[in-house]
Amino acid sequence: MPSVSAIEALRRLRDGNRRFFGDARDRQQLASQTRRQEVAIAQEPFAIILGCSDSRVPAEIIFDQGLGDLFVIRVAGNVVAPSGIGGVEFAAARFGVRPVMVLGHSKCSAISATLEELGRPSEKQSRNLRSIVDRIRPSVETLLDTDLRNNPEELLHQSVRAHIRASVDHLRHGSDVLENLIQTDGLIVVGAEYSLETGVVDFITGVPEGALA
Ligand SMILES: [Zn+2]
């Protein structure tokens, strides 16, 4: 059994984020030499985070966590690719980590690049970059068929959220290992959005009713 339940872990993340945006962080303790020596022997992270590579969204800082606390996978646009799913499977199975969080953020440039590409396809994009855009495209392209296309700011905002929800769905159903842990062993996958402007993380999907009350 995991040493920290999914719900307890989500509370820790929420509380840590409150310390961060409330400017009450305690970095000294979180990265102390003592802690470094403890985690050198074994790690016991309590949450898995699949987040964006954006320089303004480092998971440990925005959740006020230290060495050994979070198992973090970062990739531009927090896309769900096979290597990312493998990382999540590994941490969930090996370390018994129970909540998995897809962490998107406001004004994500990978999402806006995808929207631009959908509006005006370019041939110059590298194959590697295209593999990111192609993983975001299915989450957002239907929004371009709505009136949102006339409101770029709102379109981006809704696209970020749609992509978080789609990524959560993909993680839940794109892996037999994770699907089994969800059904039988308390794994949960949640989606959250970080605001660059306020520092607040908004839990937007997957949190059981009343769990964070
Ligand atoms: Zn981003």
Boltz pocket constraint, residues with backbone or C-beta under 6 A from the ligand:
constraints:
  - pocket:
      binder: B
      contacts: [[A, 52], [A, 53], [A, 54], [A, 76], [A, 77], [A, 78], [A, 105], [A, 107], [A, 108], [A, 109], [A, 110], [A, 111]]
      max_distance: 6.0
